[in-house]
Amino acid sequence: MRSGSILLLITVFFWGTSFIFVKIGLEEVPPVTLAFLRFAVATPLLFLLMRRSNPDHPGGKPLDRGKEWKPLLFLGLTGVTLYHLFQNVGMGYTSASESSVIIASNPVFIALFSWALLGERLSRSRAAGILMAFFGVSLVVARGGASLSSSSFLGDVICLGSVFSWVTYSLYTKRRLLRSSALDITAYSSLFGAIFLAPIAVAAEGLAIPALPASWISIIVLGVFSSALGYLLWNRALSEIPASEAGMYLFLIPIIASASAYFFLGERLDLPFFAGSALVIAGLILSTR
């Protein structure tokens, strides 16, 4: 197995289990504040890794910050601020399992835009796998209802905003990896994302600081594993394999998230969910065989 594939398997495990900690954190901490705090934890860790990687030049590659700060700022806005803002707010209206499945539709759009914008090859088997997995995602989402008056449907729509934010971040990161290291991109996008989130958290929520130990445990786990290490491993994998192929691994997130939600949050797993999940797995196998 290639190193990029191993990195992606670790990444989707971190991200699949993160929905549990987000749900726990949201019991006390407002969504924007939760997003800010997790990257407030992740950013110092990433800059420490940069310094240890190369004391003379963090990240291991020369980074012209006079020219690179605008692209890194854009990555922080899309991949951190908007992505987590949409995701956390959406999860306030829907379940951890359902939101994770919607967000896992990322591979569909990553593959399409990678083909259209980056010129990556989209084979027939991969296209068929994408369609099969997307149908599985739709089956799971449909079980929550599709009425405009449904709060679950509202949460689903908000979560779709995080999908398009992540696609933009991933494709633009793929291009920036030709000029900057994955560690540089991850650290600075985390920094800028946290900077954007801070005033929003203060204005909208008063930047409420949690008091419960469970909330802080969730924030630390999200900051270290899902934000710092998850983003870093994802970006390093993008430097090794095509974005459309990397995106296929995101289909595993709802399986991991739903299993975690079942054991720790007591969320139900009904027949439509299992049928949809089976289609997701079959689509993943078909598209990456």
C-alpha positions as CSV (number, residue, x, y, z in Angstrom):
1,M,0.0,0.0,0.0
2,R,1.3,3.4,-0.9
3,S,2.2,5.9,1.8
4,G,-0.4,8.3,0.6
5,S,-3.1,5.7,1.0
6,I,-1.9,5.0,4.6
7,L,-2.0,8.7,5.4
8,L,-5.5,9.0,4.1
9,L,-6.8,6.0,6.1
10,I,-5.4,7.6,9.3
11,T,-6.9,10.9,8.3
12,V,-10.4,9.6,7.7
13,F,-10.3,7.8,11.0
14,F,-9.5,11.1,12.8
15,W,-12.3,12.9,10.9
16,G,-14.8,10.1,11.2
17,T,-14.6,10.0,15.0
18,S,-14.4,13.8,15.2
19,F,-18.2,14.1,14.8
20,I,-18.6,12.6,18.2
21,F,-16.4,15.1,19.9
22,V,-18.0,18.0,18.0
23,K,-21.4,16.8,19.2
24,I,-20.2,16.6,22.8
25,G,-18.5,20.0,22.5
26,L,-21.7,21.6,21.2
27,E,-23.5,20.7,24.3
28,E,-21.7,23.6,26.1
29,V,-19.8,25.5,23.5
30,P,-21.5,27.5,20.7
31,P,-20.5,26.3,17.2
32,V,-18.3,29.2,16.0
33,T,-16.4,29.3,19.4
34,L,-15.9,25.6,19.2
35,A,-14.3,25.9,15.7
36,F,-12.1,28.8,16.9
37,L,-10.9,27.0,20.0
38,R,-9.9,23.8,18.2
39,F,-7.7,25.7,15.8
40,A,-6.4,27.8,18.6
41,V,-5.1,24.5,19.9
42,A,-3.9,23.2,16.5
43,T,-2.0,26.3,15.3
44,P,0.7,26.4,18.0
45,L,1.2,22.7,17.6
46,L,1.7,23.1,13.8
47,F,4.1,25.9,14.2
48,L,6.1,23.9,16.7
49,L,6.3,21.1,14.2
50,M,7.5,23.6,11.6
51,R,10.3,24.8,13.9
52,R,11.4,21.3,14.7
53,S,11.2,20.3,11.1
54,N,13.8,22.9,10.1
55,P,14.9,25.4,12.7
56,D,16.4,27.7,10.1
57,H,13.4,27.6,7.8
58,P,10.1,26.1,9.1
59,G,8.4,23.7,6.8
60,G,11.5,22.5,5.0
61,K,11.0,24.6,1.8
62,P,11.6,28.3,1.2
63,L,8.3,30.2,1.7
64,D,8.2,33.7,0.2
65,R,5.7,35.0,2.7
66,G,5.5,38.3,0.9
67,K,3.9,36.6,-2.1
68,E,2.4,33.5,-0.4
69,W,0.3,35.1,2.3
70,K,-2.7,35.9,0.1
71,P,-3.1,32.2,-1.1
72,L,-2.6,31.0,2.5
73,L,-5.1,33.5,3.7
74,F,-7.6,32.2,1.1
75,L,-7.0,28.6,2.2
76,G,-7.6,29.6,5.8
77,L,-10.8,31.2,4.9
78,T,-12.2,28.3,2.8
79,G,-10.7,25.2,4.5
80,V,-10.9,26.3,8.1
81,T,-13.3,29.3,8.7
82,L,-16.1,28.6,6.2
83,Y,-15.8,24.8,6.3
84,H,-16.1,24.5,10.1
85,L,-18.6,27.3,10.4
86,F,-21.0,25.5,8.1
87,Q,-20.3,22.1,9.6
88,N,-20.7,23.1,13.2
89,V,-23.8,25.2,12.7
90,G,-25.4,22.5,10.5
91,M,-24.7,19.8,13.1
92,G,-26.8,21.9,15.5
93,Y,-29.9,21.0,13.4
94,T,-29.1,17.4,12.4
95,S,-27.6,14.2,13.7
96,A,-23.9,13.3,13.7
97,S,-24.4,10.4,11.4
98,E,-26.5,12.4,8.9
99,S,-24.2,15.4,8.8
100,S,-21.1,13.2,8.3
101,V,-22.7,11.5,5.3
102,I,-23.5,14.8,3.6
103,I,-20.0,16.1,4.2
104,A,-18.8,12.8,2.8
105,S,-20.2,13.7,-0.6
106,N,-17.0,15.8,-1.0
107,P,-15.5,13.1,-3.3
108,V,-18.1,13.6,-5.9
109,F,-17.3,17.3,-6.3
110,I,-13.6,16.9,-5.8
111,A,-13.5,14.4,-8.7
112,L,-15.6,16.5,-11.0
113,F,-13.7,19.7,-10.4
114,S,-10.3,17.9,-10.4
115,W,-11.2,16.6,-13.9
116,A,-12.5,20.0,-15.1
117,L,-9.9,22.3,-13.5
118,L,-6.8,20.2,-12.8
119,G,-7.0,17.9,-15.8
120,E,-7.0,14.7,-13.7
121,R,-8.3,11.5,-15.4
122,L,-11.7,10.4,-14.5
123,S,-12.0,6.7,-15.6
124,R,-15.3,4.9,-16.2
125,S,-14.9,2.7,-13.1
126,R,-14.2,5.7,-10.9
127,A,-17.2,7.6,-12.3
128,A,-19.4,4.6,-11.7
129,G,-18.1,4.3,-8.2
130,I,-18.8,7.9,-7.5
131,L,-22.3,7.7,-8.8
132,M,-23.0,4.5,-6.7
133,A,-21.5,6.1,-3.6
134,F,-23.4,9.3,-4.1
135,F,-26.7,7.4,-4.4
136,G,-25.8,5.7,-1.1
137,V,-25.3,9.1,0.5
138,S,-28.6,10.4,-0.9
139,L,-30.4,7.3,0.5
140,V,-29.1,7.9,4.0
141,V,-29.9,11.7,3.8
142,A,-33.4,11.0,2.5
143,R,-34.3,9.0,5.6
144,G,-34.2,12.3,7.6
145,G,-36.9,13.8,5.4
146,A,-36.7,16.4,2.7
147,S,-39.3,19.0,3.8
148,L,-38.3,22.6,3.9
149,S,-40.0,22.9,7.3
150,S,-37.8,20.1,8.7
151,S,-34.9,21.3,11.0
152,S,-33.0,18.3,9.9
153,F,-33.3,19.4,6.3
154,L,-32.1,22.8,7.2
155,G,-29.0,21.3,8.9
156,D,-28.4,19.2,5.8
157,V,-28.4,22.3,3.5
158,I,-26.0,24.2,5.9
159,C,-23.7,21.2,5.9
160,L,-23.6,21.3,2.1
161,G,-21.9,24.7,2.4
162,S,-19.0,23.0,4.1
163,V,-18.7,20.5,1.2
164,F,-18.1,23.3,-1.3
165,S,-15.7,25.0,1.0
166,W,-13.6,21.9,1.4
167,V,-13.6,21.2,-2.4
168,T,-12.2,24.7,-2.9
169,Y,-9.6,24.2,-0.2
170,S,-8.4,20.8,-1.5
171,L,-8.1,21.8,-5.1
172,Y,-6.3,25.0,-4.4
173,T,-4.0,23.2,-1.9
174,K,-3.1,20.7,-4.7
175,R,-1.9,23.6,-6.8
176,R,0.0,25.4,-3.9
177,L,1.8,22.2,-3.1
178,L,4.0,22.8,-6.2
179,R,5.4,25.9,-4.4
180,S,5.0,25.3,-0.6
181,S,5.3,22.3,1.7
182,A,2.3,20.6,3.2
183,L,3.4,21.7,6.7
184,D,3.7,25.4,5.7
185,I,0.2,25.3,4.1
186,T,-1.4,23.6,7.0
187,A,0.1,25.8,9.7
188,Y,-0.6,29.1,8.0
189,S,-4.1,28.2,6.8
190,S,-4.8,27.1,10.4
191,L,-3.5,30.4,11.7
192,F,-5.5,32.6,9.3
193,G,-8.6,30.4,9.7
194,A,-8.4,30.9,13.5
195,I,-7.9,34.7,13.0
196,F,-11.1,34.9,10.8
197,L,-13.1,32.8,13.3
198,A,-12.2,34.9,16.4
199,P,-14.2,38.1,15.6
200,I,-17.1,36.0,14.4
201,A,-17.1,34.0,17.7
202,V,-16.9,37.2,19.8
203,A,-19.6,39.1,17.8
204,A,-22.1,36.2,17.5
205,E,-21.5,34.2,20.7
206,G,-19.4,36.3,23.1
207,L,-16.5,33.8,22.8
208,A,-18.0,31.6,25.6
209,I,-15.2,29.7,27.4
210,P,-16.2,26.2,28.4
211,A,-16.2,25.1,32.0
212,L,-16.9,21.4,31.8
213,P,-13.9,19.0,31.5
214,A,-15.7,17.0,28.8
215,S,-15.8,20.1,26.6
216,W,-12.1,20.8,27.0
217,I,-11.2,17.2,26.3
218,S,-13.3,17.4,23.1
219,I,-11.6,20.6,22.1
220,I,-8.1,19.2,22.7
221,V,-8.9,16.0,20.8
222,L,-10.3,18.0,17.9
223,G,-7.4,20.4,17.9
224,V,-4.6,17.9,18.0
225,F,-6.0,15.0,15.9
226,S,-8.7,16.2,13.7
227,S,-7.4,19.7,13.0
228,A,-3.5,19.6,13.2
229,L,-2.7,16.1,12.3
230,G,-5.8,15.5,10.1
231,Y,-5.1,18.5,7.9
232,L,-1.4,17.8,7.8
233,L,-1.8,14.2,6.7
234,W,-4.5,15.2,4.1
235,N,-2.2,17.8,2.6
236,R,0.7,15.5,2.5
237,A,-1.4,12.8,0.8
238,L,-2.4,15.4,-1.8
239,S,1.2,15.9,-2.6
240,E,1.6,12.2,-3.5
241,I,-1.7,11.2,-5.3
242,P,-4.3,12.9,-7.4
243,A,-7.0,14.9,-5.6
244,S,-9.8,12.8,-7.2
245,E,-8.3,9.6,-5.8
246,A,-7.7,11.1,-2.4
247,G,-11.3,12.2,-2.3
248,M,-12.5,8.7,-2.6
249,Y,-11.3,7.9,0.9
250,L,-13.6,10.5,2.3
251,F,-16.5,8.1,1.6
252,L,-15.3,6.1,4.6
253,I,-16.0,9.0,7.0
254,P,-19.8,8.3,7.4
255,I,-19.1,4.6,8.2
256,I,-16.7,5.5,10.9
257,A,-18.8,8.4,12.2
258,S,-22.0,6.4,12.3
259,A,-20.4,3.5,14.1
260,S,-19.0,5.9,16.7
261,A,-22.3,7.7,17.1
262,Y,-24.1,4.3,17.6
263,F,-21.7,3.3,20.4
264,F,-21.2,6.6,22.2
265,L,-24.3,8.8,21.4
266,G,-26.9,6.1,21.1
267,E,-28.0,7.3,17.6
268,R,-30.1,4.8,15.6
269,L,-28.8,2.8,12.6
270,D,-31.8,1.8,10.5
271,L,-32.1,-0.3,7.3
272,P,-31.9,2.7,4.9
273,F,-28.7,3.7,6.6
274,F,-27.1,0.3,6.2
275,A,-28.2,0.1,2.6
276,G,-26.8,3.5,1.8
277,S,-23.5,2.7,3.6
278,A,-23.2,-0.6,1.7
279,L,-23.5,1.4,-1.6
280,V,-20.9,3.9,-0.4
281,I,-18.4,1.1,0.4
282,A,-19.2,-0.6,-3.0
283,G,-18.6,2.7,-4.8
284,L,-15.3,3.2,-3.0
285,I,-14.1,-0.3,-4.0
286,L,-15.2,0.1,-7.6
287,S,-13.6,3.6,-8.0
288,T,-10.2,2.7,-6.4
289,R,-9.7,-0.9,-7.5
